[in-house]
Amino acid sequence: MSDSPKSFALGPEVHAYLVAHGSPPDAIKQSLMEETSKLGGISMMQIAPEQGAFMNLLARLMGARRMIEVGTFTGYSALCLAEALPDDGELICCDVSEEWTSIGVPFWEKAGVRERIRLEIAPALETLRALPRERSFDLAFIDADKPSYSDYYDELLQLIRPGGVILVDNVLWFGRVADPDVVDEHTEIIREFNTKLACDERVECVMLPLADGLTLARVR
Ligand SMILES: C[S@@+](CC[C@H](N)C(=O)[O-])C[C@H]1O[C@@H](n2cnc3c(N)ncnc32)[C@H](O)[C@@H]1O
């Protein structure tokens, strides 16, 4: 874990120290990480364990009861979020991949949170647009295809209650967003998205240098 490339902003020693002084992932999360690593390089998509711990703590501090995740992959972030819910809470997980999400389901079952998770296999925009505009959700996490980040955010603003939070992953894009020499399409998309949030008076934002950068946007 100490050489995780996700925490590009920290040196390996400081990152190892930080991980060693937070609560470690439990055995179920460890085995989900091991199972995901068998997929090879693509396993990089899984969030860092310290980010999962942060998101779990945030959801519990907020007393979140209803949450939405856009981008589930093999279910690590979903597991962290679902464990923060009360028994009658709900996490809607949006992903297009039956193959990847099915890897996570047995781990959700082992952790006793499967009943709290509604997995929707469909393009996330379709799932979000079908939800009633009641602003009944407390927390959302965006971690899917970058070109759609802005659309996910716009939809989620209509679903999250005032005082609720939208979390957005990979906002530092391994530091590329701050390097003017990098002008590829994905970097430009994330730059544009970050500027949109910073200027959006409907939210208060803070960008955390956690893993690959996590924006916390509190909806006014
Ligand atoms: C970075 S991974 C998510 C990682 C996950 N949060 C975790 O902790 O393991 C991105 C996921 O977004 C999904 N995805 C990509 N395009 C999508 C779309 N249009 N709608 C829903 N999910 C999508 C991919 O299938 C992939 O599983």
The ligand as an ORCA input file, in Angstrom:
! r2SCAN-3c Opt
* xyz 0 1
  C     -12.958      4.211    -11.556
  S     -14.085      2.895    -11.693
  C     -14.973      2.994    -10.175
  C     -14.148      2.514     -8.986
  C     -14.966      2.245     -7.757
  N     -15.517      3.460     -7.217
  C     -14.148      1.508     -6.711
  O     -13.907      2.039     -5.619
  O     -13.716      0.393     -6.981
  C     -15.196      3.512    -12.890
  C     -16.430      2.655    -13.156
  O     -17.336      3.441    -13.930
  C     -18.079      2.583    -14.762
  N     -18.672      3.357    -15.860
  C     -18.061      3.846    -16.966
  N     -18.947      4.483    -17.740
  C     -20.137      4.414    -17.113
  C     -21.443      4.887    -17.398
  N     -21.709      5.583    -18.510
  N     -22.435      4.624    -16.525
  C     -22.183      3.922    -15.386
  N     -20.969      3.452    -15.057
  C     -19.957      3.690    -15.904
  C     -17.065      1.535    -15.204
  O     -17.724      0.346    -15.616
  C     -16.217      1.375    -13.939
  O     -16.642      0.258    -13.201
*
